């Protein structure tokens, strides 16, 4: 901001502290999607402001683009940022919701069907995935794990209740009389009510966000798309048993691969419009958004508003940088499990990249599969056969169309990941690695 006399110029692009932390965290987890991640951080920043409309979701977003470019990974990174775990979210695979009756998996069985009177009884059915208990569980688990840091008094009270319950239940050992069993049951019930009260007070003082991921939403039945409209519009949904589930603290993330075929054809050069080595994010965005409008009804698209973020396809240079990052991750994994030093030749990288070029539409997912097939499994087999030991240095090179490994006994010094004869990376890529 610039102070010009009595007036102060305000910067509309400046993010709040929490949104800045989120953006930095996401960029360290998902590479080469800065535009989409920046838009996400801005939407999150507004959701944190007092101007957010009440009785709506905390934040609702749609990620569209090719497979393997970071859409689901971004959702996992959001859950990790909020709760410290990539799995702390309610993930719904919409490929399992391609039938009209699939809605019962989300809101419960309708009247007259098994499970309607017992929506949370596992003997009848699994709990509906949109029930308040299910969507709150990841955040509640996080709160209970950290309650001793957030509110030590409530944590100690819960610990005391647990100890009392254990002592009381010892009275059930042996052959207690029916009167003793009834008395113990009453005492345990009272303790459970106290425990529930402590947790409810903790939740009220520390409102729980939830991350709800509807993955590959285009595969869901059209009735499912209509079912979630109240969530996007009013921030709540009515379950089959009449109860309401609130999504006012939820980050609802919808992912879709719409436009993947067109983007993949462009990447292969069948309809060259600037992708591949000279990618145009604007053209990719237009293709993906037009494909989404052709598949999803106007009432759905209008509710998503401006929170439709396009993840661009990856070109060869970007895939190479991601592959180098995955090699570094492999080295760190080796450091934790079985410390060996891995050195990779330039020819190996080119060989792996050329294999991935056969299926560019799979994006980073193809990189993971190729790396596992040709490198990770090779190192694991050498460890199991006893050909390499801890603190060894293994050099990977290419012979024909096969990756071979050599144990380097010239130096016993244990180090980190090494890359031989690597060309200088672009600044944008180098900056990403330096920040990790």
C-alpha positions in Angstrom: 0.0 0.0 0.0 1.2 3.5 -0.9 0.5 6.4 1.4 -0.2 9.5 -0.7 -0.9 12.3 1.7 -4.3 11.9 3.3 -5.2 9.0 1.0 -3.9 5.4 1.1 -3.9 3.2 -2.0 -5.3 -0.2 -1.1 -4.1 -3.4 -2.8 -7.0 -5.6 -3.9 -4.6 -8.5 -4.6 -3.3 -8.7 -1.0 -4.4 -11.9 0.7 -5.1 -12.4 4.4 -2.6 -14.3 6.5 -4.5 -17.6 6.6 -5.1 -17.5 2.8 -1.4 -16.7 2.2 -0.4 -19.7 4.3 -2.8 -21.9 2.4 -1.5 -20.7 -1.0 2.1 -21.4 0.0 1.1 -24.8 1.3 -0.8 -25.8 -1.8 2.0 -24.7 -4.1 4.4 -26.9 -2.2 2.1 -29.9 -2.8 0.7 -29.3 -6.3 3.1 -28.0 -9.1 2.4 -25.9 -12.1 -1.2 -25.0 -11.3 -0.5 -21.6 -9.8 -3.4 -19.9 -11.5 -6.0 -22.3 -10.1 -4.4 -22.4 -6.7 -4.3 -18.6 -6.5 -8.0 -18.4 -7.4 -8.7 -21.0 -4.7 -6.8 -19.0 -2.1 -8.8 -15.8 -3.0 -12.1 -17.7 -2.7 -10.9 -19.0 0.7 -9.9 -15.6 1.8 -13.3 -14.2 1.1 -15.0 -17.1 2.8 -13.0 -16.2 6.0 -14.3 -12.6 5.8 -17.3 -11.3 7.7 -19.1 -10.5 4.4 -19.7 -14.2 3.5 -23.4 -14.8 3.1 -25.0 -16.8 6.0 -26.8 -20.1 5.4 -24.5 -21.1 2.6 -21.6 -23.5 2.4 -18.3 -22.1 3.7 -16.8 -22.6 0.3 -17.9 -24.5 -2.8 -15.6 -25.1 -5.7 -15.3 -27.1 -8.9 -12.0 -28.3 -10.3 -12.1 -29.3 -14.0 -9.4 -30.5 -16.3 -7.5 -33.5 -17.5 -6.8 -36.5 -15.3 -3.6 -36.5 -13.3 -3.0 -32.8 -13.1 -3.6 -32.2 -9.4 -7.4 -31.8 -8.8 -7.8 -34.6 -6.2 -4.3 -33.9 -4.8 -5.4 -30.3 -4.2 -8.4 -31.5 -2.1 -6.1 -33.8 -0.1 -3.7 -30.9 0.4 -6.6 -28.8 1.7 -7.5 -31.5 4.2 -3.9 -31.7 5.3 -3.6 -28.0 5.7 -6.8 -27.9 7.9 -6.5 -31.1 9.8 -2.9 -32.4 9.4 -3.9 -35.4 7.4 -4.5 -36.0 3.7 -7.3 -38.5 4.6 -9.2 -36.1 6.9 -12.1 -35.5 4.5 -15.3 -37.2 3.3 -14.5 -38.5 -0.2 -17.4 -39.7 -2.3 -16.5 -41.5 -5.5 -19.2 -40.5 -7.9 -18.4 -43.5 -10.1 -20.4 -45.5 -7.5 -23.4 -43.2 -7.9 -24.3 -43.9 -11.5 -27.7 -45.4 -10.7 -30.9 -43.5 -9.7 -31.2 -45.4 -6.4 -27.6 -44.4 -5.5 -28.9 -41.4 -3.7 -29.7 -43.6 -0.7 -26.0 -43.9 -0.1 -25.9 -40.2 0.5 -29.1 -39.3 2.3 -30.3 -42.7 3.6 -33.0 -45.2 2.7 -36.5 -43.8 1.9 -39.5 -44.9 3.9 -40.5 -48.5 3.4 -36.9 -49.7 2.6 -34.5 -51.5 4.9 -32.4 -49.1 7.0 -34.9 -46.2 7.1 -35.7 -46.6 10.8 -32.0 -47.4 11.7 -30.0 -45.1 9.5 -26.8 -45.5 11.5 -27.2 -49.1 12.5 -24.5 -51.2 10.7 -26.7 -54.2 10.8 -29.1 -52.6 8.3 -26.9 -50.2 6.3 -23.8 -48.1 6.3 -24.4 -44.5 7.7 -25.4 -42.2 4.9 -22.4 -40.3 3.7 -24.1 -36.9 4.0 -25.2 -37.5 7.6 -23.9 -34.9 10.1 -22.0 -37.6 12.0 -20.1 -38.8 9.0 -19.1 -35.4 7.6 -18.1 -34.1 11.0 -16.0 -37.2 11.9 -12.6 -36.2 10.3 -12.7 -32.7 11.9 -14.0 -34.0 15.2 -11.1 -36.5 15.3 -8.7 -33.7 14.7 -10.3 -31.6 17.5 -10.1 -34.5 20.0 -6.4 -35.2 19.1 -5.5 -31.6 19.7 -7.9 -30.7 22.5 -5.2 -30.8 25.2 -3.4 -28.0 23.3 -6.6 -26.1 22.4 -8.4 -26.4 25.7 -6.4 -28.3 28.4 -9.3 -28.1 30.9 -11.8 -29.9 28.7 -9.1 -32.5 27.8 -8.4 -33.2 31.5 -12.2 -33.5 32.1 -12.5 -36.1 29.3 -9.5 -38.0 30.7 -11.1 -38.0 34.2 -14.4 -39.3 32.7 -12.5 -42.2 30.9 -10.8 -43.2 34.1 -14.0 -43.2 36.0 -15.7 -45.4 33.4 -12.8 -47.9 33.5 -13.1 -48.1 37.3 -16.9 -48.6 37.2 -16.7 -51.3 34.5 -14.4 -53.3 36.7 -17.5 -54.1 38.7 -18.7 -56.2 35.8 -15.9 -58.7 36.4 -16.8 -62.0 37.8 -20.5 -62.8 38.2 -22.2 -59.5 39.4 -25.8 -59.6 40.5 -28.5 -58.1 38.2 -28.9 -55.1 40.6 -25.1 -54.4 40.2 -25.3 -54.6 36.4 -28.2 -52.1 36.4 -26.5 -49.7 38.7 -23.2 -49.8 36.7 -25.2 -49.3 33.5 -26.8 -46.1 34.9 -23.4 -44.8 36.1 -21.8 -45.4 32.7 -24.8 -43.7 31.0 -24.3 -40.6 33.2 -20.6 -40.5 32.3 -21.4 -40.8 28.6 -23.8 -37.9 28.9 -21.1 -35.8 30.7 -18.6 -36.8 28.0 -21.0 -35.8 25.2 -21.6 -32.4 26.9 -17.8 -31.7 27.1 -17.4 -32.5 23.4 -20.4 -30.4 22.4 -19.1 -27.4 24.3 -15.7 -27.9 22.6 -17.3 -28.0 19.2 -19.3 -24.8 19.9 -16.2 -22.9 21.0 -14.1 -24.3 18.0 -16.4 -24.6 15.0 -15.4 -27.5 12.8 -14.7 -27.1 9.1 -15.3 -30.1 6.9 -13.8 -31.1 3.5 -16.3 -32.9 1.3 -14.9 -34.2 -2.0 -17.3 -35.3 -4.8 -14.8 -37.0 -7.1 -15.4 -37.4 -10.9 -18.8 -35.8 -10.6 -19.7 -36.3 -14.2 -20.1 -40.0 -13.6 -22.9 -39.5 -11.1 -26.5 -40.0 -12.1 -28.5 -36.9 -13.0 -30.7 -37.3 -9.9 -27.5 -37.0 -7.8 -26.7 -33.7 -9.4 -30.2 -32.5 -8.6 -29.9 -33.8 -5.0 -26.9 -31.6 -4.2 -28.4 -28.4 -5.5 -29.8 -27.5 -2.0 -26.3 -27.8 -0.6 -24.9 -25.4 -3.1 -27.9 -23.0 -2.7 -28.8 -23.2 1.1 -25.8 -24.9 2.7 -27.9 -27.8 4.0 -29.7 -31.0 2.8 -32.6 -33.0 4.1 -31.9 -36.6 4.9 -34.4 -39.4 4.0 -35.5 -39.6 7.7 -36.4 -35.9 7.8 -33.3 -34.6 9.6 -31.2 -31.8 8.2 -27.4 -31.9 7.7 -25.7 -28.5 7.8 -22.8 -27.7 5.3 -22.3 -24.2 6.5 -18.8 -25.0 7.6 -18.0 -27.3 4.7 -15.6 -26.9 1.8 -17.5 -28.7 -0.9 -15.1 -29.7 -3.7 -16.4 -31.1 -7.0 -13.9 -32.5 -9.5 -14.6 -33.5 -13.1 -12.6 -34.6 -16.0 -14.8 -32.9 -18.6 -12.9 -31.8 -21.6 -10.2 -34.4 -21.1 -10.6 -35.9 -24.5 -10.3 -32.5 -26.3 -7.4 -31.5 -24.2 -5.6 -34.8 -24.8 -6.1 -34.5 -28.5 -4.7 -31.0 -28.4 -1.7 -32.3 -26.4 -1.1 -35.0 -29.1 -1.4 -32.4 -31.8 -4.5 -33.6 -33.5 -6.1 -30.2 -33.1 -3.1 -28.0 -32.4 -4.3 -24.9 -30.6 -1.2 -24.1 -28.6 -0.9 -27.0 -26.1 2.1 -29.3 -25.5 5.4 -27.5 -25.4 3.7 -24.1 -25.9 0.7 -24.5 -23.7 -2.0 -21.8 -23.4 -3.8 -21.7 -20.1 -6.5 -19.5 -21.6 -7.3 -21.9 -24.4 -7.3 -24.8 -21.9 -9.7 -22.9 -19.7 -12.1 -22.2 -22.5 -12.1 -25.8 -23.7 -12.8 -27.1 -20.2 -15.5 -24.6 -19.3 -17.3 -25.1 -22.6 -17.2 -28.9 -22.0 -18.6 -28.4 -18.5 -21.5 -26.3 -19.8 -22.4 -29.0 -22.3 -22.6 -31.7 -19.6 -23.9 -30.0 -16.5 -27.3 -28.2 -16.4 -27.4 -24.4 -16.2 -28.9 -24.4 -12.7 -25.8 -26.3 -11.4 -23.3 -24.1 -13.2 -25.0 -20.9 -12.0 -24.7 -22.1 -8.4 -21.0 -22.7 -8.8 -20.6 -19.1 -10.0 -17.0 -18.0 -10.4 -15.6 -20.8 -8.3 -14.8 -23.0 -11.3 -11.1 -23.5 -11.4 -9.4 -25.0 -14.4 -6.3 -27.2 -14.0 -4.1 -27.0 -17.1 -2.5 -29.9 -18.9 1.1 -30.6 -18.3 3.8 -30.2 -20.9 7.0 -32.2 -21.2 9.2 -29.8 -19.2 6.6 -29.7 -16.4 6.3 -33.5 -16.3 10.1 -33.8 -16.1 10.2 -31.4 -13.1 7.5 -33.4 -11.4 9.4 -36.6 -12.1 12.5 -35.1 -10.5 10.4 -34.2 -7.4 9.1 -37.8 -7.2 12.6 -39.1 -7.3 13.4 -36.8 -4.4 10.3 -38.2 -2.6 11.6 -41.7 -3.3 14.9 -40.8 -1.8 13.3 -39.4 1.3 11.2 -42.6 1.6 14.4 -44.7 1.3 16.0 -42.5 4.0 13.1 -43.4 6.4 12.8 -47.1 5.6 16.2 -48.4 4.2 18.8 -45.7 3.8 20.5 -46.0 0.4 21.7 -43.3 -1.9 20.1 -43.2 -5.4 22.0 -41.7 -8.4 20.2 -41.4 -11.7 21.6 -40.7 -15.1 20.2 -38.3 -17.7 19.4 -41.2 -20.0 17.1 -42.8 -17.4 15.1 -39.6 -17.0 14.6 -39.3 -20.8 13.7 -43.0 -21.0 11.0 -42.6 -18.3 9.7 -39.4 -19.9 9.4 -41.0 -23.3 7.4 -43.8 -21.8 5.0 -41.3 -20.2 4.6 -39.5 -23.5 2.6 -42.4 -24.8 -0.3 -41.5 -22.5 0.0 -37.8 -21.8 -3.7 -37.6 -20.8 -2.9 -39.5 -17.6 -0.6 -36.6 -16.4 1.3 -37.0 -13.2 -0.5 -40.3 -12.4 1.4 -41.9 -15.4 4.7 -40.6 -13.9 4.0 -42.4 -10.6 3.1 -45.7 -12.4 6.2 -45.5 -14.6 8.5 -44.7 -11.7 7.1 -47.5 -9.6 7.3 -50.1 -12.5 10.8 -49.3 -13.6 12.6 -47.9 -10.5 10.9 -48.4 -7.2 10.2 -52.1 -7.8 13.8 -52.5 -9.0 15.3 -51.0 -5.8 12.8 -53.0 -3.7 13.8 -56.3 -5.4 17.5 -55.6 -4.9 17.0 -54.9 -1.2 15.0 -58.1 -0.8 17.6 -60.2 -2.6 20.3 -58.8 -0.4 22.3 -57.3 -3.3 22.3 -53.9 -1.7 22.6 -53.1 1.9 22.1 -50.0 4.1 24.3 -47.0 3.4 25.0 -48.3 -0.2 25.1 -46.0 -3.2 23.1 -47.3 -6.2 23.6 -45.9 -9.7 20.8 -46.3 -12.2 21.7 -46.2 -15.9 20.1 -47.3 -19.2 21.2 -50.3 -21.3 19.1 -50.5 -24.4 15.5 -50.3 -23.2 16.1 -51.5 -19.7 17.1 -49.7 -16.5 20.0 -51.3 -14.7 21.5 -50.7 -11.3 25.1 -50.7 -10.2 26.3 -50.7 -6.6 29.1 -48.1 -6.3 31.6 -49.3 -3.7 34.1 -46.4 -4.4 32.5 -44.3 -1.7 30.8 -45.4 1.5 29.6 -41.9 2.3 25.9 -41.7 2.7 24.2 -38.7 1.1 20.9 -37.6 -0.4 19.4 -37.8 -3.8 21.9 -37.2 -6.6 21.1 -36.4 -10.2 23.9 -36.7 -12.8 24.2 -34.2 -15.7 20.9 -32.5 -15.1 20.3 -29.4 -17.2 19.5 -26.1 -15.5 15.8 -25.9 -14.6 13.7 -22.8 -15.4 13.5 -20.4 -12.5 9.8 -21.2 -11.8 10.7 -24.9 -11.3 13.9 -24.2 -9.4 12.0 -21.9 -7.1 9.5 -24.7 -6.3 12.3 -27.1 -5.3 14.2 -24.5 -3.3 11.0 -23.7 -1.3 10.6 -27.4 -0.2 
